[in-house]
Amino acid sequence: MAGRTDAGVHASGQVAHVDVPQAAWALVPGRSGRSPAQALVRRLRGVLPSDVRVHAAAPAPPGFDARFGALRRRYAYRVSDDPAGVPPLRRFDVLHHRRPLDAAAMDLAARSLVGLREFAAFCKPREGATTVRTLLAYSWARTPDGLLVADVQADAFCHSMVRALVGAVLAVGDGRRDVDWPRLVQDAAVRDPGVAVVGPQGLTLEEVVYPADADLAARAAQARAVRTLP
């Protein structure tokens, strides 16, 4: 899979790969006139739980790796600060925040964290793993329906990184912290107890972007290398 997410996190743009013998792939349509890809999607619909759907299937190009071949992953995090609470139809994918939020202050604080940086302050440590990441985009905006939505993009994320980044900026949005506080926490490069890791329900993996087919193998090799700061 392109990304491993915490329990309760959603994905609308997840990508996965699986090795299938050529002979087995050719037999997937059975007696139908469908292509193997069409037949597989239809069959999976009948066996997967109602909250999981496969939208498309296709033979992968040489060198493709769903996880290591990705150039970037785009997440959205949705928050409601409506005093009435989260709209009932959005209760599974929106976090409720009890205090009013300043979207402009949140956006300013979020953008200060973008770049090739040490993200130890926002990651759960894992022995032997680096916490250096390239945060390609992080912004906040209020949508016409009143929700606050974060756009978070990186080449890769470490465990709980997005939810911690959101927690740090929510503290700015409701006035508990100054706009420059998340960047100060980032520069300290150690876990700060003031950074709350928010709940998983507001987080959705929305898109995974890959390079051209000819560059897939090189990208996978690059992604497997340990990241370091210049």
Protein Blocks (a to p, Z undefined) as FASTA:
>chain_A
ZZdcdehiacfkbccdddddfklmmmmnmmafbdfklmmmmmmmmmmcfkbccfbdcddd
ehiafklmpmbdcddddddfbfnbpcfklmmmcccdfbdcdfklmmmmmmmmgccddfkl
mcccdehiacbdcdfbdcddddfkopacdddddfbdcehklmmmmmmmmmmmnopacfkl
mmmmmmnopacfklccddfklpccfbdcdddfklmmmmmmmmmpccddZZ
